């Protein structure tokens, strides 16, 4: 085999290695974003429990680096609070912890 032929055989391997490296780096970024988002959602839930006295579950969705949706589901309607107070507290906690306001904020309550 000539040296030129050996060089051509290694080009596909380099391309595959470069692609694998790019995918690995992208996967790390996705994981970091997800784990950071999970931490923020737990912080929002904790903030809301302290301020409103009711436990909640906070879900989120990112799209291209933007916080598109946040859903806050309370186990019960916080007693003695108006919906305006609840939504204001949720907006403030989300903006503080996620460092940006979502495009949509959904607040819901579990009926028992």
C-alpha distances in whole Angstrom, upper triangle without the diagonal:
4,7,8,6,7,10,11,11,13,16,18,18,20,22,23,24,26,27,28,30,32,33,34,36,38,39,40,42,43,44,46,48,49,50,52,54,55,56,58,60,61,63,64,66,67,69,70,72,73,75,76,76,74,70,68,64,62,59,57,54,52,50,48,50,53,56,56,59,61,63,66,67,70,72,75,77,78,81,83,81,81,77,77,77,75,72,73,72,69,68,69,67,64,64,64,61,59,59,60,62,60,61,63,64,66,69,70,72,72,75,76
4,5,5,7,9,10,11,13,15,17,18,19,21,23,24,25,27,28,29,31,33,34,35,37,39,40,42,43,45,46,48,49,50,52,54,55,56,58,60,61,63,64,66,67,68,70,72,73,74,76,76,74,71,68,65,62,59,57,54,52,50,47,49,52,55,56,58,60,63,66,67,71,72,75,77,78,82,84,81,80,77,77,77,74,72,73,72,69,67,68,66,63,63,63,61,58,59,59,61,60,60,62,64,66,69,70,72,72,76,77
4,5,5,6,9,10,11,13,16,16,17,19,21,21,23,25,26,27,29,31,32,33,35,36,37,39,41,42,43,45,47,48,49,51,53,54,55,57,59,60,61,63,64,66,68,69,70,72,73,74,72,68,66,62,60,57,55,52,49,47,45,46,50,53,54,56,58,61,63,65,68,70,73,75,75,79,81,78,78,75,75,74,72,70,70,69,66,65,65,64,61,60,61,58,55,56,56,59,57,58,60,62,64,66,68,70,70,74,75
4,5,5,6,9,10,11,14,15,16,18,20,20,21,24,25,26,28,30,31,32,34,35,37,38,40,41,43,44,46,47,48,50,52,53,55,56,58,59,60,62,64,65,67,68,70,71,72,73,71,68,65,61,59,56,53,50,48,46,43,45,48,51,52,54,57,59,62,64,67,69,72,74,74,78,80,77,77,73,73,73,71,68,68,68,65,63,64,62,59,59,59,57,54,54,55,57,56,56,58,60,62,65,66,69,69,72,74
4,5,5,6,9,10,13,14,15,17,18,19,21,23,24,25,27,29,30,31,33,34,36,38,39,40,42,44,45,46,48,49,51,52,54,55,57,59,60,61,63,64,66,67,69,70,71,72,70,67,64,60,58,55,52,49,47,45,42,44,48,50,51,54,56,58,61,63,66,68,71,72,73,77,79,76,76,73,72,72,70,67,68,67,64,63,64,62,59,59,59,57,54,54,54,57,55,55,57,59,61,64,65,68,68,71,72
4,5,5,7,9,11,12,13,15,16,17,19,21,22,23,25,27,28,29,31,32,34,35,37,38,40,41,43,44,46,47,49,50,52,53,55,56,58,59,61,62,64,65,67,68,69,70,68,64,62,58,56,53,50,48,45,44,41,43,46,49,50,52,54,56,59,61,64,66,69,70,71,75,77,74,74,71,71,71,68,66,66,65,62,61,62,60,57,57,57,55,52,52,53,55,54,54,56,58,59,62,63,66,66,69,71
4,5,5,7,10,10,11,13,15,15,16,19,20,21,23,25,26,27,29,30,32,33,35,36,38,39,41,42,43,45,47,48,50,51,53,54,56,57,59,60,62,63,65,66,67,68,66,63,60,56,54,51,48,46,43,41,39,40,44,46,47,50,52,54,57,59,62,64,67,69,69,73,75,72,72,69,68,68,66,63,64,63,60,59,59,58,54,54,55,52,49,50,50,52,51,51,54,56,57,60,62,64,64,68,69
4,5,5,8,10,10,12,14,15,16,18,20,21,22,24,25,27,28,30,31,33,34,36,37,39,40,42,43,45,46,48,49,50,52,54,55,57,58,60,61,63,64,65,66,67,65,62,59,55,53,50,47,44,42,40,37,39,43,45,46,49,51,53,56,58,61,63,66,68,68,72,74,71,71,67,67,67,65,62,63,62,59,58,59,57,54,53,54,52,49,49,49,51,50,50,52,54,56,59,60,63,63,66,68
4,6,7,8,10,11,12,14,15,17,18,20,21,23,24,26,27,28,30,32,33,34,36,38,39,40,42,43,45,46,48,49,51,53,54,55,57,58,60,61,63,64,65,66,64,60,57,54,52,48,46,43,41,39,37,39,42,45,46,48,50,52,55,57,60,61,65,66,67,71,73,70,70,67,67,67,64,62,62,61,58,57,58,56,53,53,54,51,48,49,49,51,50,50,52,54,55,58,59,61,61,65,66
4,6,5,6,9,10,11,12,14,15,16,18,20,21,23,24,26,27,29,30,32,33,35,36,37,39,41,42,44,45,47,48,50,51,53,54,56,57,59,60,62,63,63,61,58,55,51,49,46,44,41,39,37,35,36,40,42,43,46,47,50,53,54,58,59,62,64,65,68,70,68,67,64,64,64,61,59,60,59,56,55,55,53,50,50,51,48,45,46,46,49,47,48,49,51,53,56,57,59,59,63,64
4,5,5,6,9,10,11,12,14,15,17,18,20,21,23,24,26,27,29,30,32,33,35,36,38,39,41,42,44,45,47,48,49,51,53,54,55,57,59,60,61,62,60,56,54,50,48,44,42,39,36,35,32,34,37,40,41,43,45,48,51,53,56,58,61,62,63,67,69,66,65,62,62,62,59,57,58,57,54,52,53,52,48,48,49,46,43,44,44,46,45,45,47,49,51,54,55,58,58,61,63
4,5,5,6,9,10,10,12,14,15,16,18,20,21,22,24,26,27,28,30,32,33,34,36,37,39,41,42,43,45,47,48,49,51,52,54,55,57,58,59,60,58,54,51,48,45,42,40,37,35,33,31,33,36,38,39,41,43,46,49,50,54,55,59,60,61,65,67,64,63,60,60,60,57,55,56,55,52,51,52,50,47,47,48,45,42,43,43,45,43,43,45,47,48,51,53,55,55,58,60
4,5,5,6,9,10,10,12,14,15,16,18,20,21,23,24,26,27,29,30,31,33,34,36,37,39,41,42,43,45,46,48,49,51,52,54,56,57,58,58,56,53,50,46,44,41,39,36,34,33,31,32,36,38,39,41,43,45,48,49,53,54,57,59,60,64,66,63,63,60,60,59,57,54,55,54,51,50,51,49,46,46,46,44,41,42,42,44,43,43,45,47,48,51,52,54,54,58,59
4,5,5,6,9,10,10,12,14,15,16,18,20,21,23,24,26,27,29,30,32,33,35,36,38,39,41,42,44,45,47,48,49,51,53,54,55,57,57,55,52,49,46,43,40,38,35,33,31,29,30,34,36,37,40,42,44,47,49,52,53,57,58,59,63,64,62,61,58,58,58,55,53,54,53,50,48,49,47,44,44,44,42,39,40,40,42,41,42,44,45,47,50,51,54,54,57,59
4,5,5,6,9,10,11,12,14,15,16,18,20,21,23,24,26,27,29,30,32,33,35,36,38,39,41,42,43,45,47,48,49,51,53,54,55,56,54,50,47,44,41,38,36,33,30,28,26,28,31,34,35,37,39,42,44,47,50,51,55,56,57,61,62,59,59,56,56,56,53,51,51,51,47,46,47,45,42,42,43,40,37,38,38,40,39,39,41,43,44,47,49,51,52,55,57
4,5,5,6,9,10,11,12,14,15,16,18,20,21,22,24,26,27,28,30,31,33,35,36,37,39,41,42,43,45,46,48,49,51,52,53,54,52,48,45,42,39,36,34,31,29,28,26,27,31,33,34,36,38,40,43,45,48,49,53,54,55,59,61,58,58,55,55,55,52,50,50,49,46,45,46,44,41,41,42,39,36,37,38,39,38,38,40,42,43,46,47,49,50,53,54
4,5,5,6,9,10,10,12,14,15,17,19,20,21,23,25,26,27,29,30,31,33,35,36,38,39,41,42,44,45,47,48,50,51,52,53,51,47,45,41,39,36,34,31,29,28,26,27,30,33,34,36,37,40,42,44,47,49,52,54,54,58,60,57,57,54,54,54,51,49,50,49,45,45,45,43,40,40,41,38,35,36,37,39,37,38,40,42,43,46,47,49,49,53,54
4,5,5,6,9,10,11,12,14,16,17,18,20,21,23,24,26,27,29,30,32,33,35,37,38,39,41,42,44,45,47,48,50,51,52,50,46,44,40,38,35,32,30,27,25,23,24,28,30,32,34,36,38,41,43,46,48,51,52,53,57,59,56,56,52,52,52,49,47,48,47,44,42,43,41,38,38,38,36,33,34,34,36,35,36,38,40,41,44,46,48,49,52,54
4,5,5,6,9,10,11,12,14,15,16,18,20,21,22,24,26,27,29,30,32,33,35,36,37,39,41,42,43,45,47,48,49,50,47,44,41,38,35,32,30,27,24,23,21,22,26,28,29,31,33,36,38,40,44,45,49,50,51,54,56,53,53,50,50,50,47,45,46,45,41,40,41,40,36,36,37,35,32,32,33,35,33,33,35,37,39,41,43,45,46,49,51
4,5,5,6,9,10,10,12,14,15,16,18,20,21,22,24,26,27,29,30,31,33,35,36,37,39,41,42,43,45,46,47,48,46,42,40,36,34,31,29,26,24,23,21,23,26,28,29,31,33,35,37,39,42,44,47,49,49,53,55,52,52,49,49,49,46,44,45,44,41,40,41,39,36,36,36,34,31,32,32,34,33,34,35,37,38,41,42,44,44,48,49
4,5,5,6,9,10,11,13,14,15,17,19,20,21,23,24,26,27,29,30,32,33,35,36,38,39,41,42,44,45,46,47,45,42,39,36,33,31,28,26,24,23,21,21,25,27,29,31,32,35,37,39,42,44,47,48,49,53,54,52,52,49,48,48,45,43,44,43,40,39,39,37,34,34,35,32,29,30,31,33,32,33,35,36,38,40,42,44,45,48,50
4,5,5,6,9,10,11,12,14,15,17,18,20,21,23,24,26,27,29,31,32,33,35,36,37,39,41,42,43,44,45,44,40,38,34,31,29,26,23,21,20,17,18,22,24,26,28,30,32,35,37,40,42,45,46,47,51,52,49,49,46,46,46,43,41,41,40,37,36,37,35,32,32,32,30,27,28,28,30,29,30,32,34,35,38,40,42,43,46,48
4,5,5,6,9,10,10,12,14,15,16,18,20,21,22,24,26,27,29,30,31,33,35,36,37,39,41,42,43,43,41,38,35,32,29,26,24,21,19,18,16,18,21,23,24,26,28,30,33,35,38,39,43,44,45,48,50,48,47,44,44,44,41,39,40,39,36,35,36,34,31,31,32,29,26,27,27,29,28,29,30,32,33,36,37,40,40,43,45
4,5,5,6,9,10,11,12,14,15,16,18,20,21,23,24,26,27,29,30,32,33,35,36,38,39,41,42,42,40,37,34,31,29,26,24,22,20,19,18,18,22,23,25,27,28,30,32,34,37,39,42,44,44,48,50,47,47,44,44,44,41,39,40,38,35,35,35,33,30,31,31,28,25,27,27,30,28,30,31,32,34,36,37,39,40,43,45
4,5,5,6,9,10,11,13,14,15,17,18,20,21,23,24,26,27,29,30,32,33,35,36,38,39,40,41,39,36,34,30,28,25,23,21,18,18,16,16,20,21,23,25,27,29,31,34,36,38,42,43,43,47,49,46,46,43,43,42,40,38,38,37,34,33,33,31,28,28,28,26,23,24,25,27,26,28,30,31,32,35,37,39,40,43,45
4,5,5,6,9,10,11,12,14,15,16,18,20,21,22,25,26,27,29,30,31,33,35,36,37,38,39,37,34,31,28,25,23,20,18,15,14,13,13,17,18,20,22,24,26,29,31,34,36,39,40,41,45,46,43,43,40,40,40,37,35,35,34,31,30,31,29,26,26,27,24,21,22,23,25,23,25,26,28,29,32,34,36,37,40,42
4,5,5,6,9,10,10,12,14,15,16,18,20,21,23,24,26,27,29,30,31,33,35,36,37,38,35,32,29,26,24,21,19,17,15,15,14,14,18,19,20,22,23,25,27,29,32,34,37,39,39,43,45,42,42,39,39,39,36,34,35,34,30,30,31,28,25,26,27,23,21,23,23,25,24,25,26,27,28,31,32,34,35,38,40
4,5,5,6,9,10,10,12,14,15,16,18,20,21,23,24,26,27,28,30,32,33,35,36,36,35,31,29,26,23,21,19,18,16,16,15,14,18,19,21,22,23,25,27,29,32,34,37,38,38,42,44,41,42,39,39,38,35,34,34,33,30,29,29,27,24,25,25,22,19,21,22,24,23,25,27,27,29,31,32,35,35,39,40
4,5,5,6,9,10,10,12,14,15,16,18,20,21,22,24,26,27,28,30,32,33,34,35,33,30,28,25,22,19,17,15,13,13,12,11,14,16,18,20,20,23,25,28,31,33,36,37,37,41,42,39,39,37,36,36,33,31,31,30,27,26,27,25,22,22,22,19,17,18,19,21,20,22,24,25,27,29,31,33,34,38,39
4,5,5,6,9,10,10,12,14,15,16,18,20,21,23,24,26,27,29,30,31,32,33,31,28,25,22,19,16,14,12,10,11,11,10,13,14,16,17,18,20,23,25,28,30,33,34,35,38,40,37,37,34,34,34,31,29,30,29,25,25,26,23,20,21,22,19,16,18,18,20,19,20,21,22,24,26,28,30,31,34,36
4,5,5,6,8,10,10,12,14,15,17,18,20,21,23,24,26,27,29,30,31,32,30,26,24,21,18,16,14,14,12,14,14,13,16,16,18,18,19,21,22,24,27,29,32,33,34,37,39,37,37,35,35,34,31,29,30,28,25,25,26,23,20,21,22,18,16,18,19,21,20,22,23,23,24,26,28,30,30,34,35
4,5,5,6,8,10,11,12,14,16,17,18,20,21,22,24,26,27,29,30,31,29,26,24,21,18,16,15,14,12,14,14,12,15,15,17,18,18,21,22,24,27,29,32,33,33,37,38,36,36,34,33,32,30,28,29,27,24,24,24,21,19,19,19,16,14,16,17,20,19,21,23,23,24,26,28,30,31,34,36
4,6,5,6,9,10,10,12,14,15,16,18,20,21,22,24,26,27,28,29,27,24,22,19,16,14,11,11,9,11,11,9,11,11,14,15,15,17,19,22,25,27,30,31,31,34,36,33,33,31,30,30,27,25,26,24,21,21,21,19,16,16,17,14,11,13,14,16,15,18,19,19,21,23,25,27,28,32,34
4,5,5,6,9,10,10,12,14,15,16,18,20,21,23,24,26,26,27,25,22,19,16,13,11,10,9,9,12,13,11,13,12,14,14,14,16,17,19,22,24,27,28,29,33,35,32,32,30,30,29,26,24,25,24,20,20,21,18,16,17,18,14,12,15,16,17,16,18,19,18,20,21,23,25,26,29,31
4,5,5,6,9,10,11,13,14,16,17,19,20,21,23,25,26,26,24,21,19,16,14,13,12,12,12,15,16,14,15,14,17,16,15,17,18,20,22,24,27,29,28,32,34,32,32,30,30,29,26,25,26,24,21,21,21,18,16,18,17,14,12,15,17,19,18,21,21,20,21,22,24,26,26,30,31
4,5,5,6,9,10,11,12,14,15,17,19,20,21,23,24,25,24,21,18,16,13,13,11,12,11,14,15,12,14,12,15,15,14,17,17,20,22,24,27,28,27,31,33,30,31,29,28,27,24,23,23,21,19,19,18,15,13,14,14,10,9,12,14,16,16,19,19,19,20,22,23,25,26,30,32
4,5,5,6,9,10,10,12,14,15,16,18,20,21,22,23,21,18,16,13,10,9,7,9,9,12,14,11,12,10,12,12,11,13,14,17,19,21,24,25,25,28,30,27,28,25,25,24,22,20,21,19,16,16,16,13,11,13,13,9,7,11,12,13,13,16,16,15,17,18,20,22,23,27,29
4,5,5,6,9,10,11,12,14,15,17,19,20,21,21,19,16,14,11,9,8,8,10,12,15,17,15,15,13,15,14,12,13,13,15,17,19,22,24,23,27,29,27,28,25,26,24,21,21,21,19,16,17,17,14,12,15,14,11,10,14,15,16,15,18,18,16,17,18,19,21,21,25,27
4,6,5,6,9,10,11,12,14,15,17,18,20,20,19,16,14,12,10,11,11,13,14,18,19,16,17,14,17,16,14,15,15,17,18,20,23,24,23,27,29,26,28,26,26,24,21,21,21,18,16,17,16,13,12,14,13,9,9,13,15,16,16,20,20,18,19,19,21,22,23,27,28
4,5,5,6,9,10,10,12,14,15,16,18,19,18,15,13,12,9,10,9,12,13,16,18,15,14,12,14,13,11,13,13,15,17,19,22,22,22,25,27,24,25,23,23,21,18,18,18,15,13,13,13,10,8,10,9,6,6,9,11,13,13,17,17,15,16,17,19,20,22,26,28
4,5,5,6,9,10,11,12,14,15,16,17,15,12,10,8,5,7,7,11,12,16,18,16,15,12,14,12,9,10,9,12,13,16,18,19,19,22,24,22,23,20,21,19,16,16,16,14,11,12,13,10,8,11,11,8,8,12,13,13,13,16,15,13,14,14,15,17,18,22,24
4,5,5,6,9,10,11,12,14,15,15,14,11,9,8,7,9,11,14,16,20,22,19,19,16,18,15,12,12,11,13,13,15,18,19,18,22,24,22,23,22,22,20,17,17,18,15,13,15,15,11,10,14,13,9,11,14,16,16,16,20,18,16,16,16,17,18,18,22,23
4,5,5,6,9,10,11,12,14,15,14,12,11,11,9,12,13,16,17,21,22,20,19,16,18,16,13,14,12,14,15,17,19,20,18,22,23,21,22,21,21,19,16,16,16,13,11,13,12,8,9,11,10,7,9,12,14,15,16,19,19,16,17,16,18,19,20,24,25
4,5,5,6,9,10,11,12,13,12,11,9,9,7,10,11,14,16,20,22,19,17,14,16,14,11,11,9,12,12,15,17,17,16,19,20,18,19,17,17,15,13,13,13,10,8,10,9,5,6,9,8,6,9,11,13,13,13,17,16,13,14,13,15,16,18,22,23
4,6,5,6,9,10,10,11,9,7,6,6,6,10,12,16,18,22,24,22,20,17,18,15,12,11,8,9,9,11,14,14,13,17,19,17,18,17,18,15,12,13,14,11,9,12,12,8,9,13,12,10,12,15,16,16,16,19,17,14,14,12,13,14,15,19,20
4,5,5,6,9,10,10,9,8,8,10,10,13,15,19,21,25,27,24,23,19,21,19,15,15,12,13,12,13,15,16,14,17,19,17,19,19,19,16,14,15,15,12,11,14,13,9,11,14,13,11,14,16,18,18,19,22,20,17,17,16,17,17,18,21,22
4,6,5,6,8,10,10,10,10,12,11,15,16,19,21,25,27,24,22,19,21,18,15,15,12,14,13,15,16,16,14,17,18,16,17,17,17,14,12,13,12,9,9,11,10,7,9,12,10,9,13,14,16,16,17,21,19,16,17,15,17,17,19,22,24
4,5,5,6,7,7,7,7,10,10,14,15,19,21,25,27,25,22,19,20,17,14,13,10,11,9,12,13,12,10,13,15,12,14,13,14,11,9,10,11,7,7,10,10,7,10,13,12,12,14,16,17,16,17,20,18,14,14,12,13,14,16,19,20
4,6,5,5,5,5,7,10,11,15,18,21,24,27,30,27,26,22,23,20,17,15,12,12,9,11,11,12,9,12,14,13,15,15,16,13,11,13,14,10,10,14,13,11,13,16,15,14,17,19,21,20,20,23,21,17,17,14,15,14,15,18,19
4,6,6,8,9,11,14,15,18,20,24,26,29,32,29,27,24,25,23,19,18,15,15,13,14,15,15,11,13,15,13,16,17,17,14,12,15,14,11,12,15,13,11,14,17,15,15,18,20,21,21,22,25,23,20,20,17,18,17,19,22,22
4,6,8,10,12,15,15,19,20,24,26,29,31,29,26,23,24,22,18,17,14,15,13,15,14,13,10,12,12,11,13,14,14,10,9,12,11,8,10,13,11,10,13,15,14,15,18,19,20,19,20,23,22,18,18,16,17,16,19,21,22
4,6,8,10,13,14,18,20,24,26,29,32,30,27,24,24,21,18,16,13,13,10,12,11,10,6,8,9,8,11,11,12,9,7,11,11,8,10,13,13,11,14,17,16,17,19,21,22,20,21,23,21,17,17,13,14,13,16,18,19
4,7,10,13,15,19,22,25,28,31,34,32,29,26,27,24,20,18,14,14,10,11,10,10,7,8,10,10,13,14,16,12,11,14,15,12,13,16,16,14,17,20,19,19,21,23,24,23,23,26,24,20,19,16,16,14,15,17,18
4,7,10,13,16,19,23,26,29,32,30,28,24,25,21,18,15,11,10,7,7,7,8,6,8,11,11,13,14,16,13,10,13,15,12,12,16,16,14,16,19,19,18,20,23,24,22,22,24,22,18,16,13,12,11,12,14,15
4,7,10,14,17,20,23,27,30,28,26,22,23,20,16,14,10,9,6,6,8,10,9,12,15,14,16,16,18,15,12,15,16,13,12,16,17,14,15,19,18,17,19,22,22,21,21,23,21,17,16,13,12,11,11,14,14
4,6,10,13,17,20,23,26,25,23,19,19,16,12,10,6,5,4,6,9,10,10,14,16,15,16,15,17,15,12,13,15,12,10,14,15,12,13,17,17,15,16,20,20,19,18,20,17,14,12,10,9,9,10,13,15
4,7,10,14,17,20,24,22,21,17,17,14,10,8,6,5,6,8,11,13,14,17,20,18,19,17,19,18,14,14,17,14,12,14,16,13,12,16,17,15,15,19,19,18,16,19,16,13,12,10,10,10,11,14,16
4,7,11,13,17,20,18,17,13,14,10,7,6,5,6,9,11,14,15,16,19,21,19,20,17,18,17,14,13,15,13,10,12,14,11,9,13,14,12,12,15,15,14,13,15,13,10,10,9,10,12,13,17,19
4,7,11,14,17,16,15,11,11,8,6,5,7,8,12,14,17,18,19,23,25,22,22,19,20,20,16,15,17,16,12,14,16,13,11,14,16,13,12,15,15,14,12,14,12,10,10,11,12,14,15,18,21
4,7,10,13,12,11,7,8,5,4,6,9,12,15,17,20,21,21,25,27,24,24,21,21,21,18,16,18,17,13,13,15,13,10,12,14,12,10,13,12,11,9,11,10,9,10,12,14,17,18,22,24
4,7,10,10,9,6,6,5,7,9,12,15,18,21,23,24,25,29,30,27,27,23,23,24,21,19,20,20,16,15,18,16,12,14,16,14,11,14,13,12,9,10,10,11,12,15,16,19,21,24,27
4,7,6,5,5,6,7,9,12,15,18,22,24,27,27,28,31,33,30,29,26,25,26,23,21,22,21,18,17,18,17,13,14,16,14,11,13,11,12,9,10,11,13,15,18,20,23,24,28,31
4,5,5,7,6,9,12,15,18,21,25,28,30,30,31,35,36,32,31,28,28,28,26,23,24,24,21,19,21,20,16,17,19,17,14,15,13,13,11,11,12,15,17,20,22,26,27,31,33
4,6,8,9,13,15,19,22,25,28,31,33,33,34,38,39,35,34,31,30,31,29,26,26,26,23,21,23,22,18,18,20,19,15,15,14,15,13,13,15,18,20,23,26,29,31,34,37
4,7,9,12,14,18,20,24,27,30,32,32,32,36,37,33,33,30,29,29,27,24,24,24,21,19,20,19,16,15,17,15,11,12,11,12,11,12,15,17,19,22,25,28,30,34,36
4,6,9,11,15,18,21,24,28,30,29,29,33,34,30,29,26,25,26,24,21,21,21,18,16,17,17,13,12,15,14,10,11,8,9,8,9,11,13,16,19,22,26,28,31,34
4,6,8,11,14,18,21,24,26,25,26,29,30,27,26,23,22,22,20,17,18,18,15,13,14,14,10,10,13,12,8,9,7,7,5,7,9,10,13,16,19,22,24,28,30
4,7,10,14,17,20,23,25,25,25,29,30,27,25,22,21,22,20,17,18,19,15,13,16,16,12,12,16,15,11,13,10,9,5,5,6,9,11,14,17,21,23,26,29
4,7,10,13,16,20,21,21,22,26,27,24,23,19,19,20,17,14,16,16,13,12,15,14,11,12,15,14,11,14,11,9,6,6,5,6,8,11,13,17,19,22,25
4,7,10,13,16,18,18,19,23,24,21,20,17,17,17,14,12,14,14,10,10,12,11,8,10,13,12,10,13,11,9,6,8,6,5,6,9,11,14,17,20,23
4,6,10,13,15,15,16,20,22,19,18,15,16,16,13,11,14,13,10,11,14,12,10,13,15,14,13,16,15,12,10,11,8,6,5,6,8,11,13,16,19
4,6,10,12,12,13,16,18,16,16,13,14,14,10,10,12,11,8,10,13,11,10,13,15,14,14,17,16,14,12,14,11,8,6,5,6,8,11,14,17
4,7,9,10,11,15,17,15,16,13,15,15,11,12,15,13,10,13,16,14,13,17,18,17,17,20,20,17,16,17,14,11,8,6,5,5,7,11,13
4,5,7,8,11,14,13,14,12,15,14,10,12,14,13,11,14,16,14,15,18,19,18,19,22,22,20,18,20,17,13,11,8,6,5,6,10,12
4,7,9,12,15,14,16,15,18,17,13,15,18,16,15,18,20,18,18,22,22,21,22,25,25,23,22,24,20,17,14,11,9,6,5,8,9
4,6,8,12,12,13,13,16,15,12,14,17,16,15,18,20,19,19,23,24,23,24,27,27,24,23,25,21,18,15,12,9,6,6,7,8
4,6,9,8,10,9,13,12,9,12,15,14,13,17,18,18,19,22,23,23,24,26,26,23,22,24,20,17,14,11,9,6,8,9,10
4,6,6,8,9,12,10,8,11,13,12,12,16,17,16,18,21,21,21,23,25,25,23,23,24,21,18,16,12,11,9,11,12,14
4,6,9,11,13,11,10,14,16,14,16,19,19,19,21,24,24,24,26,28,28,26,26,28,25,21,19,15,14,12,14,14,15
4,7,10,12,10,10,14,15,14,16,19,19,19,22,24,24,25,27,29,29,26,27,28,25,22,20,17,16,15,17,17,18
4,7,8,6,7,10,11,11,13,15,16,16,19,21,21,22,24,25,25,23,23,24,22,18,17,14,14,13,16,17,18
4,5,5,6,9,10,11,12,14,16,17,18,20,21,23,24,25,24,21,22,23,20,17,16,13,13,13,16,17,19
4,5,5,6,8,10,10,12,14,15,16,18,20,21,22,23,22,19,19,19,16,13,12,9,11,11,15,16,19
4,5,5,6,8,10,10,12,14,15,16,18,20,21,22,20,17,18,18,16,13,13,11,13,14,18,19,22
4,6,5,6,9,10,11,12,14,15,16,18,20,21,20,17,18,20,18,14,14,12,14,14,18,20,22
4,5,5,6,9,10,11,12,14,15,17,18,19,18,16,16,18,15,12,11,9,10,11,15,17,19
4,5,5,6,9,10,10,12,14,15,16,17,16,13,13,14,12,9,9,7,10,12,16,18,21
4,5,5,6,9,10,11,12,14,15,16,15,12,14,15,14,11,12,11,14,16,19,22,24
4,6,5,6,9,10,11,12,14,15,15,13,14,17,15,12,13,11,14,15,18,21,23
4,5,5,6,9,10,11,12,13,13,11,11,14,12,8,10,8,11,13,16,19,22
4,6,5,6,9,10,10,11,10,7,9,11,10,8,10,10,14,16,19,22,25
4,6,5,6,9,10,10,10,9,11,14,14,11,14,13,17,19,22,25,27
4,6,5,6,8,10,10,10,11,15,14,12,14,13,16,17,20,24,26
4,5,5,6,8,7,7,8,12,11,9,11,12,15,17,20,24,26
4,6,6,5,5,5,8,11,12,11,14,15,18,21,24,27,30
4,6,5,7,9,11,15,16,14,17,17,20,22,25,28,31
4,5,8,10,11,15,16,14,16,17,20,22,24,27,30
4,5,8,9,12,13,13,15,16,19,22,24,28,30
4,7,10,13,15,14,18,19,22,25,27,31,33
4,6,9,12,12,15,17,21,24,26,30,33
4,7,8,9,12,14,18,21,24,27,30
4,5,6,10,13,16,19,22,25,29
4,7,10,13,17,20,23,26,29
4,6,10,13,17,19,22,26
4,7,10,14,17,19,23
4,7,10,13,16,19
4,7,10,13,17
4,7,10,13
4,6,9
4,6
4
